[in-house]
């Protein structure tokens, strides 16, 4: 029995798995779908989403639940932090949508 069977919805923060180089849209899509860990995502895209990822880890949030993330941003982040976090969340989903459109279209 794997960990995911014991603790459903567990957010994986680190893994030793090595991925090939992903484009930013594909990395965003994989993060949102839970196919890669936060640390793998940072390895792929760099520090562009650092504040958002730190916030989600601090509050045990998953990027696949954007309404929950937005609610917590509004409740717990200061005014300047809200703008940064919302901008990064919007970019994350915009990139993910671009990857989806490329695959479908």
QUIFENVEN-V275287 format. One record per backbone hydrogen bond with DSSP energy under -1.0 kcal/mol. NH is the residue of the N-H (numbers start at 1). CO is the residue of the C=O. Records with the same first field share a line. If there is no record, write none. Layout:
NH = CO + CO
This chain:
5 = 2
6 = 2
7 = 3
10 = 7
27 = 23
28 = 24
29 = 25
30 = 26
31 = 27
32 = 28
33 = 29
34 = 31
35 = 30
36 = 30
38 = 12
39 = 13
41 = 37
42 = 38
43 = 39
44 = 40
45 = 41
46 = 42
50 = 47
53 = 49
54 = 50
55 = 51
56 = 52
57 = 53
58 = 54
59 = 55
60 = 57
61 = 56
65 = 62
69 = 65
70 = 66
71 = 67
72 = 68
73 = 69
74 = 70
75 = 71
76 = 72
77 = 73
82 = 78
83 = 79
84 = 80
85 = 81
86 = 82
87 = 83
88 = 84
89 = 85
90 = 86
91 = 87
92 = 88
93 = 89
94 = 90
95 = 91
96 = 92
97 = 93
98 = 94
99 = 95
100 = 96
101 = 97
102 = 98
103 = 99
104 = 100
105 = 101
